[in-house]
Amino acid sequence: MRPQLIIFGILIAGFIIYNLFFQLADDRTNTAVNIFYGSILFAYISFMAYSLLRKMKK
């Protein structure tokens, strides 16, 4: 579980760094990138929960 948390921390740090320093000039494109990145984060949270439930079942 530890490597998954490290990867999640890196993803969160990347999201924060992107929003602080690397925002796009076009607001629509920037919003689309934020939605896409947020979707990736939510999918990874779901993956972590699924893998944890699978471990608990065994």
Biotite code that builds the C-alpha atoms (Angstrom):
import biotite.structure as struc

atoms = struc.array([
    struc.Atom([0.000, 0.000, 0.000], chain_id="A", res_id=1, res_name="MET", atom_name="CA", element="C"),
    struc.Atom([2.936, 2.310, 0.627], chain_id="A", res_id=2, res_name="ARG", atom_name="CA", element="C"),
    struc.Atom([4.017, 2.642, -3.041], chain_id="A", res_id=3, res_name="PRO", atom_name="CA", element="C"),
    struc.Atom([0.445, 3.536, -3.979], chain_id="A", res_id=4, res_name="GLN", atom_name="CA", element="C"),
    struc.Atom([0.397, 6.335, -1.413], chain_id="A", res_id=5, res_name="LEU", atom_name="CA", element="C"),
    struc.Atom([3.718, 7.653, -2.689], chain_id="A", res_id=6, res_name="ILE", atom_name="CA", element="C"),
    struc.Atom([2.382, 7.701, -6.260], chain_id="A", res_id=7, res_name="ILE", atom_name="CA", element="C"),
    struc.Atom([-0.784, 9.449, -5.041], chain_id="A", res_id=8, res_name="PHE", atom_name="CA", element="C"),
    struc.Atom([1.328, 12.049, -3.227], chain_id="A", res_id=9, res_name="GLY", atom_name="CA", element="C"),
    struc.Atom([3.308, 12.678, -6.407], chain_id="A", res_id=10, res_name="ILE", atom_name="CA", element="C"),
    struc.Atom([0.078, 13.092, -8.392], chain_id="A", res_id=11, res_name="LEU", atom_name="CA", element="C"),
    struc.Atom([-1.293, 15.581, -5.842], chain_id="A", res_id=12, res_name="ILE", atom_name="CA", element="C"),
    struc.Atom([1.995, 17.507, -5.830], chain_id="A", res_id=13, res_name="ALA", atom_name="CA", element="C"),
    struc.Atom([1.922, 17.620, -9.640], chain_id="A", res_id=14, res_name="GLY", atom_name="CA", element="C"),
    struc.Atom([-1.632, 18.972, -9.561], chain_id="A", res_id=15, res_name="PHE", atom_name="CA", element="C"),
    struc.Atom([-0.693, 21.711, -7.098], chain_id="A", res_id=16, res_name="ILE", atom_name="CA", element="C"),
    struc.Atom([2.468, 22.645, -9.003], chain_id="A", res_id=17, res_name="ILE", atom_name="CA", element="C"),
    struc.Atom([0.557, 22.802, -12.277], chain_id="A", res_id=18, res_name="TYR", atom_name="CA", element="C"),
    struc.Atom([-2.081, 25.105, -10.805], chain_id="A", res_id=19, res_name="ASN", atom_name="CA", element="C"),
    struc.Atom([0.485, 27.387, -9.188], chain_id="A", res_id=20, res_name="LEU", atom_name="CA", element="C"),
    struc.Atom([3.099, 27.681, -11.932], chain_id="A", res_id=21, res_name="PHE", atom_name="CA", element="C"),
    struc.Atom([2.094, 26.127, -15.261], chain_id="A", res_id=22, res_name="PHE", atom_name="CA", element="C"),
    struc.Atom([-1.452, 27.299, -15.905], chain_id="A", res_id=23, res_name="GLN", atom_name="CA", element="C"),
    struc.Atom([-2.425, 27.762, -19.527], chain_id="A", res_id=24, res_name="LEU", atom_name="CA", element="C"),
    struc.Atom([-3.384, 31.211, -20.795], chain_id="A", res_id=25, res_name="ALA", atom_name="CA", element="C"),
    struc.Atom([-6.718, 30.077, -22.241], chain_id="A", res_id=26, res_name="ASP", atom_name="CA", element="C"),
    struc.Atom([-9.271, 29.605, -19.452], chain_id="A", res_id=27, res_name="ASP", atom_name="CA", element="C"),
    struc.Atom([-11.284, 26.942, -21.299], chain_id="A", res_id=28, res_name="ARG", atom_name="CA", element="C"),
    struc.Atom([-8.225, 24.810, -21.994], chain_id="A", res_id=29, res_name="THR", atom_name="CA", element="C"),
    struc.Atom([-6.961, 25.286, -18.452], chain_id="A", res_id=30, res_name="ASN", atom_name="CA", element="C"),
    struc.Atom([-10.322, 24.162, -17.070], chain_id="A", res_id=31, res_name="THR", atom_name="CA", element="C"),
    struc.Atom([-10.295, 21.116, -19.346], chain_id="A", res_id=32, res_name="ALA", atom_name="CA", element="C"),
    struc.Atom([-6.795, 20.167, -18.141], chain_id="A", res_id=33, res_name="VAL", atom_name="CA", element="C"),
    struc.Atom([-7.884, 20.585, -14.507], chain_id="A", res_id=34, res_name="ASN", atom_name="CA", element="C"),
    struc.Atom([-10.956, 18.398, -15.072], chain_id="A", res_id=35, res_name="ILE", atom_name="CA", element="C"),
    struc.Atom([-8.846, 15.743, -16.804], chain_id="A", res_id=36, res_name="PHE", atom_name="CA", element="C"),
    struc.Atom([-6.223, 15.772, -14.037], chain_id="A", res_id=37, res_name="TYR", atom_name="CA", element="C"),
    struc.Atom([-8.947, 15.641, -11.368], chain_id="A", res_id=38, res_name="GLY", atom_name="CA", element="C"),
    struc.Atom([-10.493, 12.656, -13.122], chain_id="A", res_id=39, res_name="SER", atom_name="CA", element="C"),
    struc.Atom([-7.137, 10.864, -13.071], chain_id="A", res_id=40, res_name="ILE", atom_name="CA", element="C"),
    struc.Atom([-6.816, 11.592, -9.332], chain_id="A", res_id=41, res_name="LEU", atom_name="CA", element="C"),
    struc.Atom([-10.332, 10.315, -8.643], chain_id="A", res_id=42, res_name="PHE", atom_name="CA", element="C"),
    struc.Atom([-9.680, 7.158, -10.683], chain_id="A", res_id=43, res_name="ALA", atom_name="CA", element="C"),
    struc.Atom([-6.483, 6.516, -8.733], chain_id="A", res_id=44, res_name="TYR", atom_name="CA", element="C"),
    struc.Atom([-8.339, 6.952, -5.423], chain_id="A", res_id=45, res_name="ILE", atom_name="CA", element="C"),
    struc.Atom([-10.897, 4.410, -6.652], chain_id="A", res_id=46, res_name="SER", atom_name="CA", element="C"),
    struc.Atom([-8.107, 2.015, -7.620], chain_id="A", res_id=47, res_name="PHE", atom_name="CA", element="C"),
    struc.Atom([-6.514, 2.341, -4.169], chain_id="A", res_id=48, res_name="MET", atom_name="CA", element="C"),
    struc.Atom([-9.858, 1.690, -2.446], chain_id="A", res_id=49, res_name="ALA", atom_name="CA", element="C"),
    struc.Atom([-10.522, -1.336, -4.654], chain_id="A", res_id=50, res_name="TYR", atom_name="CA", element="C"),
    struc.Atom([-7.095, -2.821, -3.976], chain_id="A", res_id=51, res_name="SER", atom_name="CA", element="C"),
    struc.Atom([-7.497, -2.210, -0.234], chain_id="A", res_id=52, res_name="LEU", atom_name="CA", element="C"),
    struc.Atom([-10.887, -3.937, -0.189], chain_id="A", res_id=53, res_name="LEU", atom_name="CA", element="C"),
    struc.Atom([-9.413, -6.861, -2.110], chain_id="A", res_id=54, res_name="ARG", atom_name="CA", element="C"),
    struc.Atom([-6.617, -7.167, 0.464], chain_id="A", res_id=55, res_name="LYS", atom_name="CA", element="C"),
    struc.Atom([-9.102, -6.998, 3.333], chain_id="A", res_id=56, res_name="MET", atom_name="CA", element="C"),
    struc.Atom([-11.227, -9.750, 1.768], chain_id="A", res_id=57, res_name="LYS", atom_name="CA", element="C"),
    struc.Atom([-8.295, -12.183, 1.794], chain_id="A", res_id=58, res_name="LYS", atom_name="CA", element="C"),
])
